[in-house]
Amino acid sequence: TIQQPNLYNQMIPQNKLFYPSNHPMHSPLYIPMMTRCNPRIHFPRKKRLFLTIILGIYFTLLQLIEYIESPFTLADSIYGSTFFIATGFHGLHVIIGTLFLLTCFIRIKSSHFSRLHHFGFEAAA
């Protein structure tokens, strides 16, 4: 039999992390488009981007802990297979996104982006 995971120890902290983690990344990116003001003023600051990278790493670690403590495996049943495939693809998405953002962080520190040339950052976001 498959035991239901403890929602309060595993899934709720991940959801509490997931929803606010979008704000540091997307708010500075879209404010210039909405307010029609100088994009240079609202260009994402290094601290917000770094915070988003840290949150991505933290989420990945929570996912790893969830996999380690899971009472079922990929080979147990269709439920185990579905769980690990769905969360595995999402985890892969988070890891790749974190790597993209880390690349953007390095490029921002090297002044590779400008007011007009920042498609790499928009694509990563």
N, C-alpha and C positions, 0 to 999 in steps of 0.2 A: 504494500500500500504506500501511497505517496502522502507525506505529511505536508500540510499547508505551511508556507513560510510565515514567519512572524512579521506581520506588517509593521509593527511599531519599531522593531529593531533594524530592519533592512530597507523596506520600500519607502516609508514615510520620510526618513532623512534624505534619501535620494531625491524624492519629489520636492522637498523643501529646498534642496540645493538647485534643482533643475530650473524652477521658475524664475528665481531672482538672478540666476547666472546670465540670462539673456540681456538684462538691462545694461551692465557695464559695456557690453560689446555693441549693441545696436543703437542705444540712445545717442551716442555722439556721432554715429554714422548717418543717421537720418534726420537729426535736428536741422542741419543746414538745408536739406531738401524741403523741409516743411516751413521753415521761417524765412527762406530766401535771404539770409544774411551772409556775411563773409564766412565761407567754409573753413578758412584757416583758424578762426576763433574756436570753432566746434570740432576741429579735427581730433580724432581720438587720442587722448593722452596716453603716455606710456604706462602710467599707473593702472588705468582702467584695462588696458590690453593685458598687462601682466596679471591683474586680478582674474581676468577671464581664463588665462592659461592655467593659473593655479587652481581655479574651480574645475577646469577640465581634467587636470591630473587627479584632483581629489575625487571627482566622480568616478574616474577609472579605477582608483583604489577601492572605492566602495563597491564597485561592480566585481572586482577581484575577490573581495571578502565575501560577497554574496555567493560567488561561485564556489569558493572553498567551503563555506558553511552550509551549502545546499544539501538537503537530505536525499536528493535524487541525482541521477546522472543522465548523461545523454542517451545511454543505452537502456534505461529503465522502461520507458514507455513513450507513447506519442506525446504525453504531457512534458516529459523531460526533454524530448527532442525539440518540441515547439518552443519551450522556454529558453533553452540554450541557443537555438538558432536565432530567435527574435532578439533576445538581449545581446547575443554575440554580434549581430550585425549593427545594433545600436552602439555597442561598445567600440566596434571598429570605426564607426562614423565619428564618435567622440575622439578617439585616438588620432585619426587622420585630421580632423578639424583642429585639434590641439597642436599638431605638428605644423599645419598651415599657419595658425596664429603665431606660433613661435617663430616661424620664418618671417612673418610680417613684423613681429616685434624687433627682430634683428635688423630688418630693412628700415624700420622707422628710426632705430638708433643710429643707423648709418646714413640717414637723410636721403633715402632712395625715393620717398614719396613726396609729392608736391600737391598744391591745390588742384591742379589739373591732371596730374599723373598719379593715380592711386587705385587703378583697377584691381591690382593684385590684392589689395586690402579688401575691397568690396567683394571680390570673388571668394575670399577666405571667410568673410563674415556671412 
